[in-house]
Amino acid sequence: MKFLIMVCLISNVMWSQNLDAHRWKERVIIISADEENSKLAEAQLDIFKAETEKCIDRNIVIYKCVANNCEFYEGRQDSNKVKIKKPEKGFKISLIGLDGGEKVNSNKVEKAAVIFNLIDTMPMRRNEIKRRKKKND
């Protein structure tokens, strides 16, 4: 039992360290599912892949985790398998903001526009847009 608890703690620490690498640089979308819901995870990823330019514009990176396997998608390159292993039951999509805080959780496949609109209302995103406009003026 102690070994199982230790494995879970180490797994969560590794997951946290990997997400910390994105803090203040990228917003993170985590798509997680068990094997039974892998098609939902794939459908959710496909929705974001169809909007790659909008994801890049918003500095979004995506982790798709099905059962014990996670893949990292950056939008600018092919996916990379990562060593993170955090099994999830059911289906879930989470958005982690630039500050590392969890901004939204959903147990259903979301349209990209729902997530983009939420991001676009955040103060840091509005500042990014203002800076871009000033730079282009």
PyMOL commands that set and color helices and strands:
alter all, ss='L'
color gray80, all
select helices_A, chain A and resi 2-20+35-49+52-57+112-120+123-136
alter helices_A, ss='H'
color red, helices_A
select strands_A, chain A and resi 27-33+60-66+69-73+80-82+91-96+102-106
alter strands_A, ss='S'
color yellow, strands_A
deselect
rebuild
show_as cartoon
